[in-house]
């Protein structure tokens, strides 16, 4: 006797979405990751030693100055 209250939900929330919607979600996630990699490559974070103990501090890059 299987009752709905005793069943464990193992389906992904994306299971009931259409294949086109799933593909668009994947495409936008990959695109966001690639854009971040490109921004990091073009404007890498710069570090410099500052203070008495020479601790590392982030220096403003080109994108942060403009």
PDBQT receptor file of N, H, CA, C and O in Angstrom, charges set to zero:
ATOM      1  N   UNK A   1       0.841  -1.163   0.000  1.00  0.00    +0.000 N 
ATOM      2  CA  UNK A   1       0.000   0.000   0.000  1.00  0.00    +0.000 C 
ATOM      3  C   UNK A   1       0.900   1.245   0.000  1.00  0.00    +0.000 C 
ATOM      4  O   UNK A   1       1.398   1.660   1.046  1.00  0.00    +0.000 OA
ATOM      5  N   UNK A   2       1.094   1.818  -1.157  1.00  0.00    +0.000 N 
ATOM      6  H   UNK A   2       0.689   1.481  -2.007  1.00  0.00    +0.000 HD
ATOM      7  CA  UNK A   2       1.926   3.011  -1.304  1.00  0.00    +0.000 C 
ATOM      8  C   UNK A   2       1.052   4.250  -1.231  1.00  0.00    +0.000 C 
ATOM      9  O   UNK A   2       0.155   4.445  -2.051  1.00  0.00    +0.000 OA
ATOM     10  N   UNK A   3       1.321   5.065  -0.258  1.00  0.00    +0.000 N 
ATOM     11  H   UNK A   3       2.050   4.907   0.408  1.00  0.00    +0.000 HD
ATOM     12  CA  UNK A   3       0.579   6.312  -0.122  1.00  0.00    +0.000 C 
ATOM     13  C   UNK A   3       1.485   7.472  -0.528  1.00  0.00    +0.000 C 
ATOM     14  O   UNK A   3       2.690   7.414  -0.288  1.00  0.00    +0.000 OA
ATOM     15  N   UNK A   4       0.939   8.519  -1.133  1.00  0.00    +0.000 N 
ATOM     16  H   UNK A   4      -0.041   8.566  -1.328  1.00  0.00    +0.000 HD
ATOM     17  CA  UNK A   4       1.756   9.656  -1.559  1.00  0.00    +0.000 C 
ATOM     18  C   UNK A   4       2.564  10.282  -0.423  1.00  0.00    +0.000 C 
ATOM     19  O   UNK A   4       3.653  10.804  -0.662  1.00  0.00    +0.000 OA
ATOM     20  N   UNK A   5       2.057  10.240   0.791  1.00  0.00    +0.000 N 
ATOM     21  H   UNK A   5       1.172   9.816   0.985  1.00  0.00    +0.000 HD
ATOM     22  CA  UNK A   5       2.766  10.842   1.920  1.00  0.00    +0.000 C 
ATOM     23  C   UNK A   5       4.038  10.075   2.266  1.00  0.00    +0.000 C 
ATOM     24  O   UNK A   5       4.954  10.651   2.855  1.00  0.00    +0.000 OA
ATOM     25  N   UNK A   6       4.120   8.792   1.916  1.00  0.00    +0.000 N 
ATOM     26  H   UNK A   6       3.376   8.324   1.438  1.00  0.00    +0.000 HD
ATOM     27  CA  UNK A   6       5.290   7.985   2.251  1.00  0.00    +0.000 C 
ATOM     28  C   UNK A   6       6.310   7.926   1.122  1.00  0.00    +0.000 C 
ATOM     29  O   UNK A   6       7.415   7.422   1.321  1.00  0.00    +0.000 OA
ATOM     30  N   UNK A   7       5.964   8.427  -0.053  1.00  0.00    +0.000 N 
ATOM     31  H   UNK A   7       5.066   8.836  -0.215  1.00  0.00    +0.000 HD
ATOM     32  CA  UNK A   7       6.891   8.390  -1.175  1.00  0.00    +0.000 C 
ATOM     33  C   UNK A   7       7.938   9.482  -1.023  1.00  0.00    +0.000 C 
ATOM     34  O   UNK A   7       7.641  10.583  -0.559  1.00  0.00    +0.000 OA
ATOM     35  N   UNK A   8       9.153   9.170  -1.416  1.00  0.00    +0.000 N 
ATOM     36  H   UNK A   8       9.394   8.276  -1.793  1.00  0.00    +0.000 HD
ATOM     37  CA  UNK A   8      10.245  10.134  -1.365  1.00  0.00    +0.000 C 
ATOM     38  C   UNK A   8      10.389  10.764  -2.742  1.00  0.00    +0.000 C 
ATOM     39  O   UNK A   8      10.465  10.072  -3.757  1.00  0.00    +0.000 OA
ATOM     40  N   UNK A   9      10.425  12.088  -2.754  1.00  0.00    +0.000 N 
ATOM     41  H   UNK A   9      10.363  12.650  -1.930  1.00  0.00    +0.000 HD
ATOM     42  CA  UNK A   9      10.563  12.805  -4.029  1.00  0.00    +0.000 C 
ATOM     43  C   UNK A   9      12.017  12.756  -4.470  1.00  0.00    +0.000 C 
ATOM     44  O   UNK A   9      12.892  13.310  -3.803  1.00  0.00    +0.000 OA
ATOM     45  N   UNK A  10      12.277  12.093  -5.595  1.00  0.00    +0.000 N 
ATOM     46  H   UNK A  10      11.566  11.644  -6.136  1.00  0.00    +0.000 HD
ATOM     47  CA  UNK A  10      13.638  11.991  -6.110  1.00  0.00    +0.000 C 
ATOM     48  C   UNK A  10      13.786  12.692  -7.449  1.00  0.00    +0.000 C 
ATOM     49  O   UNK A  10      14.868  12.700  -8.036  1.00  0.00    +0.000 OA
ATOM     50  N   UNK A  11      12.704  13.276  -7.928  1.00  0.00    +0.000 N 
ATOM     51  H   UNK A  11      11.826  13.270  -7.451  1.00  0.00    +0.000 HD
ATOM     52  CA  UNK A  11      12.763  13.948  -9.218  1.00  0.00    +0.000 C 
ATOM     53  C   UNK A  11      13.348  15.342  -9.068  1.00  0.00    +0.000 C 
ATOM     54  O   UNK A  11      13.116  16.025  -8.071  1.00  0.00    +0.000 OA
ATOM     55  N   UNK A  12      14.094  15.745 -10.052  1.00  0.00    +0.000 N 
ATOM     56  H   UNK A  12      14.283  15.191 -10.863  1.00  0.00    +0.000 HD
ATOM     57  CA  UNK A  12      14.648  17.088 -10.104  1.00  0.00    +0.000 C 
ATOM     58  C   UNK A  12      13.520  18.068 -10.432  1.00  0.00    +0.000 C 
ATOM     59  O   UNK A  12      12.577  17.708 -11.137  1.00  0.00    +0.000 OA
ATOM     60  N   UNK A  13      13.610  19.314  -9.924  1.00  0.00    +0.000 N 
ATOM     61  H   UNK A  13      14.376  19.606  -9.351  1.00  0.00    +0.000 HD
ATOM     62  CA  UNK A  13      12.591  20.308 -10.300  1.00  0.00    +0.000 C 
ATOM     63  C   UNK A  13      12.563  20.556 -11.807  1.00  0.00    +0.000 C 
ATOM     64  O   UNK A  13      11.537  20.970 -12.346  1.00  0.00    +0.000 OA
ATOM     65  N   UNK A  14      13.671  20.308 -12.484  1.00  0.00    +0.000 N 
ATOM     66  H   UNK A  14      14.505  19.972 -12.046  1.00  0.00    +0.000 HD
ATOM     67  CA  UNK A  14      13.735  20.517 -13.928  1.00  0.00    +0.000 C 
ATOM     68  C   UNK A  14      13.064  19.385 -14.702  1.00  0.00    +0.000 C 
ATOM     69  O   UNK A  14      12.899  19.487 -15.917  1.00  0.00    +0.000 OA
ATOM     70  N   UNK A  15      12.672  18.305 -14.016  1.00  0.00    +0.000 N 
ATOM     71  H   UNK A  15      12.806  18.222 -13.028  1.00  0.00    +0.000 HD
ATOM     72  CA  UNK A  15      12.099  17.135 -14.685  1.00  0.00    +0.000 C 
ATOM     73  C   UNK A  15      10.835  17.485 -15.465  1.00  0.00    +0.000 C 
ATOM     74  O   UNK A  15      10.618  16.960 -16.557  1.00  0.00    +0.000 OA
ATOM     75  N   UNK A  16      10.012  18.355 -14.922  1.00  0.00    +0.000 N 
ATOM     76  H   UNK A  16      10.189  18.781 -14.035  1.00  0.00    +0.000 HD
ATOM     77  CA  UNK A  16       8.739  18.668 -15.556  1.00  0.00    +0.000 C 
ATOM     78  C   UNK A  16       8.842  19.829 -16.547  1.00  0.00    +0.000 C 
ATOM     79  O   UNK A  16       7.851  20.185 -17.185  1.00  0.00    +0.000 OA
ATOM     80  N   UNK A  17      10.008  20.410 -16.679  1.00  0.00    +0.000 N 
ATOM     81  H   UNK A  17      10.813  20.121 -16.161  1.00  0.00    +0.000 HD
ATOM     82  CA  UNK A  17      10.202  21.479 -17.659  1.00  0.00    +0.000 C 
ATOM     83  C   UNK A  17      10.443  20.852 -19.029  1.00  0.00    +0.000 C 
ATOM     84  O   UNK A  17      10.873  19.703 -19.139  1.00  0.00    +0.000 OA
ATOM     85  N   UNK A  18      10.163  21.618 -20.049  1.00  0.00    +0.000 N 
ATOM     86  H   UNK A  18       9.814  22.551 -19.960  1.00  0.00    +0.000 HD
ATOM     87  CA  UNK A  18      10.392  21.144 -21.405  1.00  0.00    +0.000 C 
ATOM     88  C   UNK A  18      11.886  21.121 -21.712  1.00  0.00    +0.000 C 
ATOM     89  O   UNK A  18      12.686  21.772 -21.038  1.00  0.00    +0.000 OA
ATOM     90  N   UNK A  19      12.241  20.366 -22.733  1.00  0.00    +0.000 N 
ATOM     91  H   UNK A  19      11.591  19.837 -23.280  1.00  0.00    +0.000 HD
ATOM     92  CA  UNK A  19      13.653  20.219 -23.106  1.00  0.00    +0.000 C 
ATOM     93  C   UNK A  19      14.228  21.554 -23.573  1.00  0.00    +0.000 C 
ATOM     94  O   UNK A  19      15.396  21.849 -23.317  1.00  0.00    +0.000 OA
ATOM     95  N   UNK A  20      13.429  22.353 -24.248  1.00  0.00    +0.000 N 
ATOM     96  H   UNK A  20      12.480  22.114 -24.457  1.00  0.00    +0.000 HD
ATOM     97  CA  UNK A  20      13.919  23.665 -24.708  1.00  0.00    +0.000 C 
ATOM     98  C   UNK A  20      14.231  24.577 -23.521  1.00  0.00    +0.000 C 
ATOM     99  O   UNK A  20      15.239  25.283 -23.531  1.00  0.00    +0.000 OA
ATOM    100  N   UNK A  21      13.380  24.564 -22.509  1.00  0.00    +0.000 N 
ATOM    101  H   UNK A  21      12.561  23.990 -22.501  1.00  0.00    +0.000 HD
ATOM    102  CA  UNK A  21      13.610  25.392 -21.322  1.00  0.00    +0.000 C 
ATOM    103  C   UNK A  21      14.860  24.920 -20.574  1.00  0.00    +0.000 C 
ATOM    104  O   UNK A  21      15.643  25.738 -20.091  1.00  0.00    +0.000 OA
ATOM    105  N   UNK A  22      15.043  23.608 -20.480  1.00  0.00    +0.000 N 
ATOM    106  H   UNK A  22      14.407  22.943 -20.872  1.00  0.00    +0.000 HD
ATOM    107  CA  UNK A  22      16.235  23.068 -19.829  1.00  0.00    +0.000 C 
ATOM    108  C   UNK A  22      17.498  23.463 -20.597  1.00  0.00    +0.000 C 
ATOM    109  O   UNK A  22      18.507  23.830 -19.995  1.00  0.00    +0.000 OA
ATOM    110  N   UNK A  23      17.436  23.386 -21.935  1.00  0.00    +0.000 N 
ATOM    111  H   UNK A  23      16.616  23.088 -22.424  1.00  0.00    +0.000 HD
ATOM    112  CA  UNK A  23      18.589  23.754 -22.750  1.00  0.00    +0.000 C 
ATOM    113  C   UNK A  23      18.910  25.243 -22.595  1.00  0.00    +0.000 C 
ATOM    114  O   UNK A  23      20.081  25.618 -22.540  1.00  0.00    +0.000 OA
ATOM    115  N   UNK A  24      17.885  26.090 -22.524  1.00  0.00    +0.000 N 
ATOM    116  H   UNK A  24      16.934  25.785 -22.569  1.00  0.00    +0.000 HD
ATOM    117  CA  UNK A  24      18.102  27.525 -22.351  1.00  0.00    +0.000 C 
ATOM    118  C   UNK A  24      18.715  27.824 -20.979  1.00  0.00    +0.000 C 
ATOM    119  O   UNK A  24      19.591  28.681 -20.867  1.00  0.00    +0.000 OA
ATOM    120  N   UNK A  25      18.263  27.126 -19.946  1.00  0.00    +0.000 N 
ATOM    121  H   UNK A  25      17.552  26.429 -20.038  1.00  0.00    +0.000 HD
ATOM    122  CA  UNK A  25      18.836  27.315 -18.610  1.00  0.00    +0.000 C 
ATOM    123  C   UNK A  25      20.306  26.904 -18.598  1.00  0.00    +0.000 C 
ATOM    124  O   UNK A  25      21.139  27.592 -18.008  1.00  0.00    +0.000 OA
ATOM    125  N   UNK A  26      20.623  25.798 -19.239  1.00  0.00    +0.000 N 
ATOM    126  H   UNK A  26      19.946  25.239 -19.718  1.00  0.00    +0.000 HD
ATOM    127  CA  UNK A  26      22.008  25.337 -19.310  1.00  0.00    +0.000 C 
ATOM    128  C   UNK A  26      22.856  26.318 -20.101  1.00  0.00    +0.000 C 
ATOM    129  O   UNK A  26      23.974  26.642 -19.701  1.00  0.00    +0.000 OA
ATOM    130  N   UNK A  27      22.325  26.793 -21.225  1.00  0.00    +0.000 N 
ATOM    131  H   UNK A  27      21.417  26.530 -21.550  1.00  0.00    +0.000 HD
ATOM    132  CA  UNK A  27      23.046  27.743 -22.073  1.00  0.00    +0.000 C 
ATOM    133  C   UNK A  27      23.357  29.033 -21.306  1.00  0.00    +0.000 C 
ATOM    134  O   UNK A  27      24.463  29.562 -21.411  1.00  0.00    +0.000 OA
ATOM    135  N   UNK A  28      22.398  29.534 -20.544  1.00  0.00    +0.000 N 
ATOM    136  H   UNK A  28      21.500  29.104 -20.458  1.00  0.00    +0.000 HD
ATOM    137  CA  UNK A  28      22.632  30.784 -19.813  1.00  0.00    +0.000 C 
ATOM    138  C   UNK A  28      23.623  30.581 -18.677  1.00  0.00    +0.000 C 
ATOM    139  O   UNK A  28      24.408  31.484 -18.383  1.00  0.00    +0.000 OA
ATOM    140  N   UNK A  29      23.608  29.416 -18.029  1.00  0.00    +0.000 N 
ATOM    141  H   UNK A  29      22.970  28.684 -18.268  1.00  0.00    +0.000 HD
ATOM    142  CA  UNK A  29      24.566  29.139 -16.957  1.00  0.00    +0.000 C 
ATOM    143  C   UNK A  29      25.986  29.031 -17.509  1.00  0.00    +0.000 C 
ATOM    144  O   UNK A  29      26.923  29.571 -16.922  1.00  0.00    +0.000 OA
ATOM    145  N   UNK A  30      26.145  28.344 -18.624  1.00  0.00    +0.000 N 
ATOM    146  H   UNK A  30      25.383  27.905 -19.101  1.00  0.00    +0.000 HD
ATOM    147  CA  UNK A  30      27.468  28.208 -19.246  1.00  0.00    +0.000 C 
ATOM    148  C   UNK A  30      27.964  29.560 -19.728  1.00  0.00    +0.000 C 
ATOM    149  O   UNK A  30      29.141  29.884 -19.574  1.00  0.00    +0.000 OA
ATOM    150  N   UNK A  31      27.069  30.351 -20.310  1.00  0.00    +0.000 N 
ATOM    151  H   UNK A  31      26.113  30.087 -20.435  1.00  0.00    +0.000 HD
ATOM    152  CA  UNK A  31      27.442  31.671 -20.802  1.00  0.00    +0.000 C 
ATOM    153  C   UNK A  31      27.910  32.572 -19.668  1.00  0.00    +0.000 C 
ATOM    154  O   UNK A  31      28.889  33.301 -19.825  1.00  0.00    +0.000 OA
ATOM    155  N   UNK A  32      27.234  32.534 -18.542  1.00  0.00    +0.000 N 
ATOM    156  H   UNK A  32      26.439  31.941 -18.414  1.00  0.00    +0.000 HD
ATOM    157  CA  UNK A  32      27.640  33.352 -17.392  1.00  0.00    +0.000 C 
ATOM    158  C   UNK A  32      29.023  32.943 -16.896  1.00  0.00    +0.000 C 
ATOM    159  O   UNK A  32      29.836  33.801 -16.550  1.00  0.00    +0.000 OA
ATOM    160  N   UNK A  33      29.294  31.653 -16.860  1.00  0.00    +0.000 N 
ATOM    161  H   UNK A  33      28.634  30.957 -17.141  1.00  0.00    +0.000 HD
ATOM    162  CA  UNK A  33      30.615  31.173 -16.445  1.00  0.00    +0.000 C 
ATOM    163  C   UNK A  33      31.710  31.599 -17.407  1.00  0.00    +0.000 C 
ATOM    164  O   UNK A  33      32.797  31.992 -16.983  1.00  0.00    +0.000 OA
ATOM    165  N   UNK A  34      31.428  31.522 -18.695  1.00  0.00    +0.000 N 
ATOM    166  H   UNK A  34      30.545  31.203 -19.040  1.00  0.00    +0.000 HD
ATOM    167  CA  UNK A  34      32.421  31.926 -19.695  1.00  0.00    +0.000 C 
ATOM    168  C   UNK A  34      32.681  33.429 -19.644  1.00  0.00    +0.000 C 
ATOM    169  O   UNK A  34      33.819  33.867 -19.819  1.00  0.00    +0.000 OA
ATOM    170  N   UNK A  35      31.637  34.221 -19.406  1.00  0.00    +0.000 N 
ATOM    171  H   UNK A  35      30.713  33.866 -19.264  1.00  0.00    +0.000 HD
ATOM    172  CA  UNK A  35      31.808  35.674 -19.304  1.00  0.00    +0.000 C 
ATOM    173  C   UNK A  35      32.686  36.032 -18.108  1.00  0.00    +0.000 C 
ATOM    174  O   UNK A  35      33.520  36.933 -18.200  1.00  0.00    +0.000 OA
ATOM    175  N   UNK A  36      32.504  35.338 -16.990  1.00  0.00    +0.000 N 
ATOM    176  H   UNK A  36      31.826  34.606 -16.915  1.00  0.00    +0.000 HD
ATOM    177  CA  UNK A  36      33.328  35.604 -15.811  1.00  0.00    +0.000 C 
ATOM    178  C   UNK A  36      34.779  35.240 -16.084  1.00  0.00    +0.000 C 
ATOM    179  O   UNK A  36      35.681  35.983 -15.697  1.00  0.00    +0.000 OA
ATOM    180  N   UNK A  37      35.022  34.116 -16.741  1.00  0.00    +0.000 N 
ATOM    181  H   UNK A  37      34.289  33.513 -17.055  1.00  0.00    +0.000 HD
ATOM    182  CA  UNK A  37      36.395  33.732 -17.077  1.00  0.00    +0.000 C 
ATOM    183  C   UNK A  37      37.033  34.770 -17.994  1.00  0.00    +0.000 C 
ATOM    184  O   UNK A  37      38.210  35.096 -17.841  1.00  0.00    +0.000 OA
ATOM    185  N   UNK A  38      36.262  35.289 -18.943  1.00  0.00    +0.000 N 
ATOM    186  H   UNK A  38      35.305  35.024 -19.067  1.00  0.00    +0.000 HD
ATOM    187  CA  UNK A  38      36.779  36.303 -19.853  1.00  0.00    +0.000 C 
ATOM    188  C   UNK A  38      37.106  37.592 -19.094  1.00  0.00    +0.000 C 
ATOM    189  O   UNK A  38      38.164  38.185 -19.308  1.00  0.00    +0.000 OA
ATOM    190  N   UNK A  39      36.206  38.024 -18.213  1.00  0.00    +0.000 N 
ATOM    191  H   UNK A  39      35.347  37.542 -18.039  1.00  0.00    +0.000 HD
ATOM    192  CA  UNK A  39      36.467  39.233 -17.421  1.00  0.00    +0.000 C 
ATOM    193  C   UNK A  39      37.719  39.062 -16.563  1.00  0.00    +0.000 C 
ATOM    194  O   UNK A  39      38.533  39.980 -16.467  1.00  0.00    +0.000 OA
ATOM    195  N   UNK A  40      37.876  37.897 -15.940  1.00  0.00    +0.000 N 
ATOM    196  H   UNK A  40      37.215  37.152 -16.018  1.00  0.00    +0.000 HD
ATOM    197  CA  UNK A  40      39.054  37.649 -15.108  1.00  0.00    +0.000 C 
ATOM    198  C   UNK A  40      40.331  37.635 -15.941  1.00  0.00    +0.000 C 
ATOM    199  O   UNK A  40      41.386  38.064 -15.473  1.00  0.00    +0.000 OA
ATOM    200  N   UNK A  41      40.236  37.144 -17.170  1.00  0.00    +0.000 N 
ATOM    201  H   UNK A  41      39.379  36.795 -17.550  1.00  0.00    +0.000 HD
ATOM    202  CA  UNK A  41      41.418  37.088 -18.027  1.00  0.00    +0.000 C 
ATOM    203  C   UNK A  41      41.804  38.484 -18.528  1.00  0.00    +0.000 C 
ATOM    204  O   UNK A  41      42.987  38.810 -18.628  1.00  0.00    +0.000 OA
ATOM    205  N   UNK A  42      40.802  39.297 -18.839  1.00  0.00    +0.000 N 
ATOM    206  H   UNK A  42      39.841  39.032 -18.758  1.00  0.00    +0.000 HD
ATOM    207  CA  UNK A  42      41.067  40.629 -19.358  1.00  0.00    +0.000 C 
ATOM    208  C   UNK A  42      41.475  41.580 -18.237  1.00  0.00    +0.000 C 
ATOM    209  O   UNK A  42      42.370  42.407 -18.415  1.00  0.00    +0.000 OA
ATOM    210  N   UNK A  43      40.830  41.466 -17.099  1.00  0.00    +0.000 N 
ATOM    211  H   UNK A  43      40.103  40.794 -16.954  1.00  0.00    +0.000 HD
ATOM    212  CA  UNK A  43      41.104  42.334 -15.955  1.00  0.00    +0.000 C 
ATOM    213  C   UNK A  43      41.469  41.484 -14.738  1.00  0.00    +0.000 C 
ATOM    214  O   UNK A  43      40.664  41.342 -13.818  1.00  0.00    +0.000 OA
ATOM    215  N   UNK A  44      42.668  40.925 -14.729  1.00  0.00    +0.000 N 
ATOM    216  H   UNK A  44      43.321  41.040 -15.477  1.00  0.00    +0.000 HD
ATOM    217  CA  UNK A  44      43.037  40.073 -13.594  1.00  0.00    +0.000 C 
ATOM    218  C   UNK A  44      43.167  40.895 -12.311  1.00  0.00    +0.000 C 
ATOM    219  O   UNK A  44      43.455  42.092 -12.351  1.00  0.00    +0.000 OA
ATOM    220  N   UNK A  45      42.955  40.245 -11.198  1.00  0.00    +0.000 N 
ATOM    221  H   UNK A  45      42.721  39.274 -11.166  1.00  0.00    +0.000 HD
ATOM    222  CA  UNK A  45      43.109  40.886  -9.898  1.00  0.00    +0.000 C 
ATOM    223  C   UNK A  45      44.581  41.122  -9.641  1.00  0.00    +0.000 C 
ATOM    224  O   UNK A  45      45.411  40.242  -9.873  1.00  0.00    +0.000 OA
ATOM    225  N   UNK A  46      44.898  42.287  -9.170  1.00  0.00    +0.000 N 
ATOM    226  H   UNK A  46      44.225  43.002  -8.981  1.00  0.00    +0.000 HD
ATOM    227  CA  UNK A  46      46.291  42.618  -8.875  1.00  0.00    +0.000 C 
ATOM    228  C   UNK A  46      46.459  42.722  -7.361  1.00  0.00    +0.000 C 
ATOM    229  O   UNK A  46      45.586  43.241  -6.665  1.00  0.00    +0.000 OA
ATOM    230  N   UNK A  47      47.579  42.229  -6.865  1.00  0.00    +0.000 N 
ATOM    231  H   UNK A  47      48.288  41.808  -7.430  1.00  0.00    +0.000 HD
ATOM    232  CA  UNK A  47      47.858  42.243  -5.435  1.00  0.00    +0.000 C 
ATOM    233  C   UNK A  47      49.164  42.977  -5.189  1.00  0.00    +0.000 C 
ATOM    234  O   UNK A  47      50.071  42.955  -6.021  1.00  0.00    +0.000 OA
ATOM    235  N   UNK A  48      49.247  43.621  -4.051  1.00  0.00    +0.000 N 
ATOM    236  H   UNK A  48      48.510  43.639  -3.375  1.00  0.00    +0.000 HD
ATOM    237  CA  UNK A  48      50.495  44.279  -3.671  1.00  0.00    +0.000 C 
ATOM    238  C   UNK A  48      50.695  44.141  -2.168  1.00  0.00    +0.000 C 
ATOM    239  O   UNK A  48      49.736  44.002  -1.409  1.00  0.00    +0.000 OA
ATOM    240  N   UNK A  49      51.943  44.184  -1.758  1.00  0.00    +0.000 N 
ATOM    241  H   UNK A  49      52.722  44.297  -2.375  1.00  0.00    +0.000 HD
ATOM    242  CA  UNK A  49      52.261  44.100  -0.334  1.00  0.00    +0.000 C 
ATOM    243  C   UNK A  49      52.199  45.498   0.264  1.00  0.00    +0.000 C 
ATOM    244  O   UNK A  49      52.758  46.441  -0.296  1.00  0.00    +0.000 OA
ATOM    245  N   UNK A  50      51.514  45.635   1.411  1.00  0.00    +0.000 N 
ATOM    246  H   UNK A  50      51.060  44.869   1.865  1.00  0.00    +0.000 HD
ATOM    247  CA  UNK A  50      51.370  46.936   2.047  1.00  0.00    +0.000 C 
ATOM    248  C   UNK A  50      51.527  46.794   3.549  1.00  0.00    +0.000 C 
ATOM    249  O   UNK A  50      51.335  45.722   4.123  1.00  0.00    +0.000 OA
ATOM    250  N   UNK A  51      51.876  47.894   4.157  1.00  0.00    +0.000 N 
ATOM    251  H   UNK A  51      52.031  48.765   3.691  1.00  0.00    +0.000 HD
ATOM    252  CA  UNK A  51      51.923  47.945   5.608  1.00  0.00    +0.000 C 
ATOM    253  C   UNK A  51      53.228  47.423   6.182  1.00  0.00    +0.000 C 
ATOM    254  O   UNK A  51      54.102  46.939   5.464  1.00  0.00    +0.000 OA
ATOM    255  N   UNK A  52      53.328  47.535   7.472  1.00  0.00    +0.000 N 
ATOM    256  H   UNK A  52      52.617  47.929   8.055  1.00  0.00    +0.000 HD
ATOM    257  CA  UNK A  52      54.531  47.155   8.197  1.00  0.00    +0.000 C 
ATOM    258  C   UNK A  52      54.852  45.666   8.055  1.00  0.00    +0.000 C 
ATOM    259  O   UNK A  52      56.015  45.283   7.926  1.00  0.00    +0.000 OA
ATOM    260  N   UNK A  53      53.809  44.831   8.082  1.00  0.00    +0.000 N 
ATOM    261  H   UNK A  53      52.865  45.142   8.187  1.00  0.00    +0.000 HD
ATOM    262  CA  UNK A  53      54.018  43.383   7.993  1.00  0.00    +0.000 C 
ATOM    263  C   UNK A  53      53.989  42.863   6.563  1.00  0.00    +0.000 C 
ATOM    264  O   UNK A  53      54.163  41.665   6.340  1.00  0.00    +0.000 OA
ATOM    265  N   UNK A  54      53.776  43.726   5.609  1.00  0.00    +0.000 N 
ATOM    266  H   UNK A  54      53.635  44.699   5.790  1.00  0.00    +0.000 HD
ATOM    267  CA  UNK A  54      53.767  43.317   4.205  1.00  0.00    +0.000 C 
ATOM    268  C   UNK A  54      52.587  42.446   3.837  1.00  0.00    +0.000 C 
ATOM    269  O   UNK A  54      52.726  41.514   3.044  1.00  0.00    +0.000 OA
ATOM    270  N   UNK A  55      51.419  42.739   4.407  1.00  0.00    +0.000 N 
ATOM    271  H   UNK A  55      51.307  43.496   5.051  1.00  0.00    +0.000 HD
ATOM    272  CA  UNK A  55      50.245  41.929   4.092  1.00  0.00    +0.000 C 
ATOM    273  C   UNK A  55      49.765  42.213   2.673  1.00  0.00    +0.000 C 
ATOM    274  O   UNK A  55      49.930  43.314   2.149  1.00  0.00    +0.000 OA
ATOM    275  N   UNK A  56      49.178  41.208   2.079  1.00  0.00    +0.000 N 
ATOM    276  H   UNK A  56      49.043  40.314   2.505  1.00  0.00    +0.000 HD
ATOM    277  CA  UNK A  56      48.691  41.352   0.708  1.00  0.00    +0.000 C 
ATOM    278  C   UNK A  56      47.395  42.140   0.694  1.00  0.00    +0.000 C 
ATOM    279  O   UNK A  56      46.490  41.879   1.486  1.00  0.00    +0.000 OA
ATOM    280  N   UNK A  57      47.310  43.103  -0.210  1.00  0.00    +0.000 N 
ATOM    281  H   UNK A  57      48.045  43.315  -0.854  1.00  0.00    +0.000 HD
ATOM    282  CA  UNK A  57      46.098  43.894  -0.409  1.00  0.00    +0.000 C 
ATOM    283  C   UNK A  57      45.759  43.864  -1.886  1.00  0.00    +0.000 C 
ATOM    284  O   UNK A  57      46.639  43.840  -2.746  1.00  0.00    +0.000 OA
ATOM    285  N   UNK A  58      44.488  43.866  -2.156  1.00  0.00    +0.000 N 
ATOM    286  H   UNK A  58      43.773  43.885  -1.457  1.00  0.00    +0.000 HD
ATOM    287  CA  UNK A  58      44.030  43.886  -3.542  1.00  0.00    +0.000 C 
ATOM    288  C   UNK A  58      44.186  45.297  -4.096  1.00  0.00    +0.000 C 
ATOM    289  O   UNK A  58      43.744  46.266  -3.478  1.00  0.00    +0.000 OA
ATOM    290  N   UNK A  59      44.801  45.406  -5.237  1.00  0.00    +0.000 N 
ATOM    291  H   UNK A  59      45.159  44.619  -5.739  1.00  0.00    +0.000 HD
ATOM    292  CA  UNK A  59      44.974  46.689  -5.903  1.00  0.00    +0.000 C 
ATOM    293  C   UNK A  59      43.900  46.837  -6.965  1.00  0.00    +0.000 C 
ATOM    294  O   UNK A  59      43.565  45.870  -7.650  1.00  0.00    +0.000 OA
ATOM    295  N   UNK A  60      43.363  48.027  -7.106  1.00  0.00    +0.000 N 
ATOM    296  H   UNK A  60      43.635  48.812  -6.550  1.00  0.00    +0.000 HD
ATOM    297  CA  UNK A  60      42.299  48.263  -8.088  1.00  0.00    +0.000 C 
ATOM    298  C   UNK A  60      42.779  47.956  -9.490  1.00  0.00    +0.000 C 
ATOM    299  O   UNK A  60      43.834  48.430  -9.912  1.00  0.00    +0.000 OA
ATOM    300  N   UNK A  61      41.999  47.156 -10.217  1.00  0.00    +0.000 N 
ATOM    301  H   UNK A  61      41.142  46.770  -9.875  1.00  0.00    +0.000 HD
ATOM    302  CA  UNK A  61      42.338  46.832 -11.595  1.00  0.00    +0.000 C 
ATOM    303  C   UNK A  61      41.750  47.851 -12.547  1.00  0.00    +0.000 C 
ATOM    304  O   UNK A  61      41.166  48.846 -12.118  1.00  0.00    +0.000 OA
ATOM    305  N   UNK A  62      41.899  47.608 -13.823  1.00  0.00    +0.000 N 
ATOM    306  H   UNK A  62      42.373  46.800 -14.171  1.00  0.00    +0.000 HD
ATOM    307  CA  UNK A  62      41.417  48.547 -14.829  1.00  0.00    +0.000 C 
ATOM    308  C   UNK A  62      39.912  48.718 -14.784  1.00  0.00    +0.000 C 
ATOM    309  O   UNK A  62      39.410  49.830 -14.950  1.00  0.00    +0.000 OA
ATOM    310  N   UNK A  63      39.173  47.615 -14.558  1.00  0.00    +0.000 N 
ATOM    311  H   UNK A  63      39.580  46.712 -14.423  1.00  0.00    +0.000 HD
ATOM    312  CA  UNK A  63      37.712  47.701 -14.560  1.00  0.00    +0.000 C 
ATOM    313  C   UNK A  63      37.201  48.434 -13.328  1.00  0.00    +0.000 C 
ATOM    314  O   UNK A  63      36.116  49.014 -13.369  1.00  0.00    +0.000 OA
ATOM    315  N   UNK A  64      37.964  48.421 -12.223  1.00  0.00    +0.000 N 
ATOM    316  H   UNK A  64      38.846  47.950 -12.190  1.00  0.00    +0.000 HD
ATOM    317  CA  UNK A  64      37.499  49.057 -10.999  1.00  0.00    +0.000 C 
ATOM    318  C   UNK A  64      37.813  50.543 -10.982  1.00  0.00    +0.000 C 
ATOM    319  O   UNK A  64      37.132  51.305 -10.296  1.00  0.00    +0.000 OA
ATOM    320  N   UNK A  65      38.819  50.969 -11.713  1.00  0.00    +0.000 N 
ATOM    321  H   UNK A  65      39.372  50.350 -12.271  1.00  0.00    +0.000 HD
ATOM    322  CA  UNK A  65      39.211  52.371 -11.738  1.00  0.00    +0.000 C 
ATOM    323  C   UNK A  65      38.256  53.175 -12.605  1.00  0.00    +0.000 C 
ATOM    324  O   UNK A  65      37.877  54.294 -12.262  1.00  0.00    +0.000 OA
ATOM    325  N   UNK A  66      37.873  52.585 -13.738  1.00  0.00    +0.000 N 
ATOM    326  H   UNK A  66      38.181  51.676 -14.016  1.00  0.00    +0.000 HD
ATOM    327  CA  UNK A  66      37.028  53.302 -14.716  1.00  0.00    +0.000 C 
ATOM    328  C   UNK A  66      35.628  53.513 -14.206  1.00  0.00    +0.000 C 
ATOM    329  O   UNK A  66      34.799  54.097 -14.904  1.00  0.00    +0.000 OA
TER     330      UNK A  66
